[in-house]
Amino acid sequence: MSEFPVAQERKVVTAIPGPKSQALHKRRLEAVSNGAGAALPVYIEAAHGAILVDADGNQLIDLGSGIGVTTIGHTNAGVVAAVQEQVAKLTHTLFTLTPYENYVEVCEFLNKYTPGNFKKKSVLFNSGAEAVENAVKIARKATRKNGIVVFDHAYHGRTNLTYSMNFKAAPYGNGFGPTAGSIQHVPMSYPFRDPAGMTGEEAARRAITYIEKRVGLEDLACVVIEPIQGEAGFIVPAPGFLRTLSEWTRANGVVLIADEVQSGVARTGEWFASHHEEGFEPDLFTIAKGIAGGMPISAVTGRAEIMDASHPGGLGGTFGGNPVAAAAAVAVLKQIEAGGVIERAREIETILSKRLNAMKDKYPVIGDVRGRGAMMAIEFIEPGTHNPNQAAVDKVVKHSHSNGVLVLNAGTYYNVIRFLPPLAITDALLHDALDVIEAGIAAL
């Protein structure tokens, strides 16, 4: 396979979506549940690096990575080779029936590279929501308690437990029936919207006071937090918030779970986003998305004594950690370990930070630039206020899509554009995409 079987360039040859995508979308509307929406009804036939090729031959720059999944790049050569070799040898036995080596190897990598100077163990699943569900199960089993604390603006999934843990009901949970119990939401550190001058320690004390007074410790099993909130619009808590929270959970025997589904695996310029704050020591980590280059696999990794709280057979699932996905994960993790991937995330941060902050200085519709590594965002406001400006985001996203740049919106108020490019993106492609986005902002 050549290094770039798909030319790494933006190319718009039809309207987006083009006639073939439009025809395919008509078929979709007849065959697929409306519950599976489509942010951009462009039908992709091939992808490589940071380029998506649709049915009409348009080449779009991908700034979403399938929402943080193809971190290593689309059709990464190492991942493709590992999957091709594995699928010809073994596709399934069920690890809890007759095991295989690459499941163990994935766990060894995660035990080694997640933060925390203590013995760790791991268990593999299929999706981020499944990892979160099982992390909560493990915490409850270890503590013999039930309560879960989550944070304002959080997103954890679409299953019954995880949509109950989300901050927003719509569109993830509204109308789907009773939510899961024993869940309490507490205030998050949101520097752009917190009172001026509030430190991370002060924001943490605010949350802790709420936990102690509103929730109580008697039945509290775990606190679940995203070190950088994903769907919320890449909210990075103020320095000291995560450390102070960690110190409190440790002092009170509460299991601290870091949901690193979107922020983990080299995305932020470290192995995990939790590495960025000294003194932040989660007991458990939930990991998914970028771990396997597009193959479905997830994990819970954490303190061995907590991970071993479950009885044999209490954790698992038919497809969890299946051999093909595990082979892909090993290929990704080996490339990160070899060097260059994390460094590339930092280089992308340098480019994004410089360009986005220049836009913020120029266009008063941008209120905040935030994030780490190749996980950055801009929050749009009505100029001169902090009022969310969803209309501006909608226009910029529409402009970008029609000009061959796939971007994602986000945010509790739908007023954020997030940047999650594959780390394989070239500087030239990234600047080209940012030029398109800036033109959309200037047109406002």
C-alpha positions in Angstrom: 0.0 0.0 0.0 1.4 3.4 -0.9 1.6 6.0 1.9 -1.2 8.0 0.5 -3.5 5.9 -1.8 -5.9 8.9 -1.5 -4.4 12.2 -2.4 -4.2 14.4 0.7 -6.0 17.4 -0.8 -9.4 19.0 -0.7 -11.4 18.7 -3.9 -15.0 19.8 -4.5 -16.4 18.5 -7.8 -20.1 18.7 -7.2 -22.5 20.4 -4.8 -22.1 18.8 -1.3 -24.1 16.6 -0.9 -23.8 15.6 -4.6 -26.4 13.7 -6.7 -25.1 10.2 -5.8 -25.1 11.1 -2.1 -28.6 12.5 -2.5 -29.8 9.3 -4.1 -28.3 7.2 -1.4 -29.9 9.4 1.2 -33.3 8.7 -0.3 -32.6 5.0 0.1 -31.5 5.6 3.7 -34.7 7.4 4.6 -36.7 4.4 3.4 -34.6 1.7 5.1 -32.9 3.2 8.2 -34.6 4.3 11.5 -35.0 8.1 11.9 -33.4 7.7 15.3 -30.0 7.4 13.5 -29.6 10.9 12.3 -27.2 12.4 9.8 -25.2 15.5 10.5 -24.1 15.7 6.9 -25.8 13.3 4.4 -22.6 12.8 2.4 -21.9 9.1 1.7 -18.3 8.1 2.1 -16.7 5.5 -0.1 -13.1 5.7 0.8 -10.8 7.5 3.3 -7.1 7.8 4.0 -5.1 10.0 6.3 -7.3 13.1 6.8 -9.3 12.9 3.6 -12.8 11.5 3.0 -13.9 10.6 -0.5 -17.6 10.6 -1.1 -19.8 8.8 -3.7 -19.6 11.8 -6.0 -15.8 12.0 -5.9 -15.6 15.0 -3.6 -12.6 15.0 -1.2 -13.4 16.5 2.2 -10.9 17.4 4.9 -11.9 15.5 8.0 -11.7 17.6 11.2 -13.8 15.2 13.1 -12.1 11.8 12.9 -15.4 10.0 13.2 -15.8 11.9 16.5 -12.3 11.2 17.7 -12.0 7.6 16.5 -9.5 7.7 13.6 -6.9 9.5 15.7 -4.1 7.6 14.0 -5.5 8.5 10.6 -8.0 6.8 8.2 -6.8 3.4 6.9 -3.5 3.6 8.7 -1.1 1.1 7.1 -0.2 -0.6 10.4 -3.8 -1.0 11.4 -4.9 -2.3 8.0 -2.1 -4.9 7.9 -2.9 -6.0 11.5 -6.6 -6.4 10.7 -6.0 -8.2 7.4 -3.6 -10.7 9.1 -5.9 -11.3 12.1 -9.1 -11.7 10.1 -7.5 -14.5 8.1 -6.4 -16.3 11.3 -9.1 -15.9 14.0 -12.2 -13.7 14.2 -13.9 -14.9 17.4 -13.9 -17.4 20.2 -15.1 -15.2 23.1 -12.3 -14.3 25.4 -14.1 -15.5 28.6 -14.5 -18.9 26.9 -11.2 -19.6 25.2 -8.8 -16.6 25.4 -6.2 -15.3 23.0 -3.0 -13.2 23.3 -3.8 -9.9 21.7 -6.6 -9.2 24.3 -3.9 -9.6 27.0 -1.5 -7.4 25.0 -4.0 -4.5 24.8 -4.5 -4.7 28.6 -0.8 -4.7 29.2 -0.4 -1.5 27.1 -3.2 0.2 28.9 -2.0 -0.8 32.3 1.4 0.6 31.5 0.4 4.0 30.0 -2.6 5.1 32.0 -1.6 7.6 34.8 -1.0 6.4 38.3 1.9 4.7 40.1 0.1 1.6 41.2 -0.7 -1.9 39.9 -3.4 -1.9 37.3 -5.6 -4.3 35.5 -7.9 -3.9 32.5 -11.0 -5.5 30.9 -12.2 -5.0 27.3 -15.6 -4.1 25.8 -17.0 -2.7 22.6 -18.0 0.9 23.0 -17.5 4.0 25.2 -20.9 3.7 26.8 -20.3 0.1 27.6 -17.0 1.0 29.3 -18.7 3.6 31.4 -21.5 1.2 32.4 -18.9 -1.4 33.5 -16.7 1.1 35.3 -19.8 2.1 37.4 -20.5 -1.7 38.0 -17.0 -2.2 39.2 -17.0 0.8 41.5 -20.3 -0.3 43.0 -19.0 -3.8 43.5 -15.8 -2.6 45.2 -17.5 -0.1 47.5 -20.8 -1.9 48.1 -22.4 1.5 47.5 -24.7 2.7 44.7 -24.5 6.5 44.3 -22.9 8.1 41.2 -21.8 11.8 40.9 -21.4 13.3 37.5 -20.9 16.9 36.3 -22.9 19.7 34.6 -22.3 19.6 30.8 -21.1 16.0 30.9 -21.7 13.4 28.2 -21.3 9.7 28.9 -23.4 7.8 26.3 -26.8 6.7 25.0 -27.6 3.6 27.1 -30.1 3.8 29.9 -27.4 4.4 32.6 -25.2 6.6 30.5 -27.9 8.9 29.1 -29.1 9.3 32.7 -25.6 10.5 33.5 -25.6 13.1 30.7 -26.3 16.7 31.5 -28.6 17.3 28.5 -31.7 15.2 28.0 -32.1 16.1 24.4 -31.4 14.4 22.1 -29.9 11.5 24.0 -32.5 10.6 26.6 -35.7 12.6 26.3 -38.8 10.4 25.7 -37.0 7.1 26.2 -38.5 6.3 29.6 -37.4 6.3 33.2 -33.8 7.3 33.8 -31.5 5.3 36.0 -31.5 6.1 39.7 -28.8 7.1 42.2 -27.3 9.7 39.9 -26.6 13.3 41.1 -25.2 16.2 38.9 -22.9 18.7 40.5 -21.3 22.0 39.1 -18.4 21.7 36.7 -15.4 24.1 36.4 -16.2 26.1 33.2 -13.7 28.9 33.1 -15.4 30.9 30.3 -18.7 31.0 32.2 -17.7 30.7 35.8 -17.5 33.9 37.9 -14.5 36.0 37.0 -11.4 35.0 38.9 -12.7 31.7 40.2 -9.8 29.3 40.6 -9.9 25.6 40.0 -9.6 25.0 43.7 -12.6 27.2 44.4 -14.6 25.5 41.6 -13.7 22.1 43.1 -14.8 23.2 46.6 -18.1 24.4 45.1 -18.6 20.9 43.6 -17.4 19.1 46.8 -19.8 21.2 49.0 -22.6 20.2 46.7 -21.7 16.5 47.0 -21.4 16.6 50.8 -24.6 18.6 51.4 -26.8 17.4 48.5 -25.6 13.9 47.9 -23.8 12.8 51.0 -21.1 10.1 51.4 -23.2 7.3 53.0 -24.1 5.7 49.6 -21.6 7.3 47.2 -19.7 4.7 45.1 -18.0 6.9 42.5 -17.4 10.3 40.9 -17.3 10.2 37.1 -15.6 13.1 35.2 -14.2 13.8 31.8 -10.8 15.5 32.2 -11.8 17.5 29.1 -15.5 17.4 28.5 -16.2 16.3 24.9 -19.8 16.9 23.7 -19.9 19.9 26.1 -17.5 21.7 23.8 -14.1 20.7 25.0 -14.4 22.4 28.4 -11.0 22.3 30.2 -11.4 22.7 33.9 -9.4 25.4 35.6 -6.0 24.3 36.9 -6.4 22.7 40.4 -9.9 21.5 39.9 -9.1 17.9 39.0 -6.4 17.7 41.6 -8.6 19.0 44.4 -11.4 16.7 43.4 -9.0 13.8 43.4 -7.7 14.6 46.8 -11.2 14.6 48.2 -12.3 11.3 46.6 -9.1 9.6 47.9 -9.6 11.0 51.4 -13.2 9.8 51.5 -12.9 6.3 49.9 -14.9 7.3 46.8 -13.9 5.7 43.5 -12.8 8.4 40.9 -13.5 7.4 37.3 -11.9 9.4 34.5 -14.0 9.2 31.3 -11.3 9.4 28.7 -13.4 7.9 25.9 -12.9 11.1 23.7 -9.8 12.6 25.3 -7.6 9.6 25.6 -5.0 7.7 23.5 -2.7 10.6 22.3 -5.5 13.0 21.4 -4.4 15.8 23.7 -0.6 15.6 23.4 -0.2 13.1 26.2 -1.2 9.4 26.4 -4.2 10.5 28.4 -5.7 13.9 29.2 -5.4 13.0 32.9 -1.7 13.4 32.5 -2.0 17.2 32.1 -2.8 17.9 35.8 -0.3 16.9 38.4 -1.9 15.3 41.4 -5.0 14.1 39.5 -5.0 10.3 40.2 -8.2 8.5 39.0 -8.8 5.0 40.2 -10.4 3.9 36.9 -10.3 5.0 33.3 -12.8 4.4 30.5 -11.1 4.2 27.1 -12.5 3.8 23.6 -12.7 5.8 20.3 -9.1 6.4 19.2 -7.7 3.2 20.6 -8.1 1.0 17.5 -8.1 3.1 14.3 -11.8 2.6 13.7 -12.4 -0.9 15.0 -14.9 -1.3 17.8 -13.1 -1.8 21.2 -13.2 -0.2 24.6 -11.7 -0.7 28.0 -11.8 -0.1 31.7 -8.4 0.2 33.3 -7.6 0.9 36.9 -6.4 -0.1 40.3 -5.9 -3.8 40.4 -7.7 -4.3 43.8 -10.8 -2.4 42.4 -10.7 -4.1 39.1 -10.6 -7.5 40.8 -13.7 -6.7 43.0 -15.9 -8.4 40.4 -16.5 -12.1 40.7 -15.5 -14.2 37.6 -18.1 -13.9 34.9 -19.4 -10.6 36.2 -17.6 -8.7 33.4 -17.5 -9.4 29.7 -19.7 -9.7 26.7 -19.9 -11.7 23.5 -17.8 -9.4 21.3 -15.8 -7.5 23.9 -12.1 -7.3 22.9 -12.7 -9.5 19.9 -9.4 -10.6 18.1 -9.7 -8.4 15.1 -10.4 -5.2 17.1 -7.7 -6.2 19.6 -5.2 -6.6 16.8 -6.0 -3.1 15.5 -5.6 -1.7 19.0 -2.2 -3.3 19.4 -1.1 -1.8 16.1 -2.3 1.7 17.2 -0.7 1.4 20.7 2.6 0.2 19.3 2.8 3.2 16.9 2.1 5.6 19.8 4.8 3.9 21.9 7.3 4.1 19.1 7.1 7.9 19.2 6.0 10.7 16.9 2.2 10.4 17.4 1.9 12.3 20.7 4.4 14.9 19.4 2.2 15.4 16.3 -0.8 16.2 18.5 1.3 18.9 20.2 2.3 20.3 16.8 -1.3 20.4 15.7 -2.2 22.3 19.0 0.4 24.9 18.1 -1.1 25.5 14.7 -4.7 25.4 15.9 -4.0 27.7 18.9 -2.2 30.3 16.8 -4.8 30.4 14.1 -7.9 30.2 16.3 -6.7 32.8 18.7 -5.9 35.1 15.8 -9.5 34.6 14.7 -10.7 35.4 18.2 -8.8 38.7 18.2 -10.3 39.6 14.8 -13.9 38.4 15.1 -15.8 39.4 18.3 -18.3 36.5 17.6 -15.7 34.2 19.0 -15.7 34.3 22.8 -13.3 31.5 23.8 -10.6 29.3 22.4 -9.8 26.2 24.4 -8.6 22.6 24.4 -5.4 20.6 24.3 -3.5 18.9 21.5 -5.7 18.0 18.6 -8.8 18.5 20.7 -9.6 22.2 20.5 -12.7 24.3 20.2 -14.1 27.8 19.7 -17.2 29.0 21.4 -19.4 31.5 19.6 -21.2 34.3 21.4 -23.3 37.3 20.5 -20.6 40.0 20.3 -20.2 42.0 23.5 -21.9 39.4 25.6 -21.6 35.8 26.8 -24.9 34.8 25.2 -24.5 31.6 23.2 -24.7 32.1 19.4 -25.9 28.9 17.8 -26.9 30.7 14.6 -23.3 31.6 13.9 -22.2 28.1 14.4 -24.8 26.7 12.1 -23.8 29.1 9.3 -20.1 28.4 9.7 -20.7 24.7 9.7 -22.9 24.9 6.6 -20.2 27.0 4.8 -17.5 24.6 5.7 -19.4 21.5 4.6 -20.3 23.0 1.3 -16.6 23.9 0.7 -15.3 20.4 1.5 -14.4 20.7 5.2 -16.1 18.4 7.7 -16.4 20.1 11.1 -18.5 19.2 14.1 -20.6 21.4 16.3 -20.8 20.8 20.1 -21.7 22.4 23.4 -24.5 22.5 25.9 -25.8 25.5 24.0 -24.9 24.2 20.5 -22.6 27.2 20.1 -19.2 25.5 19.8 -17.2 24.2 16.8 -14.8 21.5 17.8 -11.6 20.4 16.1 -10.7 16.7 16.2 -8.4 16.1 13.2 -6.6 12.9 12.6 -3.1 13.2 13.7 -2.1 12.2 10.2 -3.3 15.5 8.8 -0.6 17.6 7.1 0.1 21.2 8.0 -1.0 22.2 4.5 -4.4 20.5 4.9 -4.9 21.9 8.3 -4.3 25.4 7.2 -6.5 24.9 4.1 -9.3 23.8 6.4 -8.8 26.7 8.7 -8.8 29.1 5.8 -12.3 27.8 4.7 -13.6 28.1 8.3 -12.2 31.6 8.7 -13.9 32.6 5.4 -17.2 31.3 6.9 -16.7 33.4 10.0 -15.8 36.5 8.0 -19.0 36.1 6.0 -21.1 36.4 9.2 
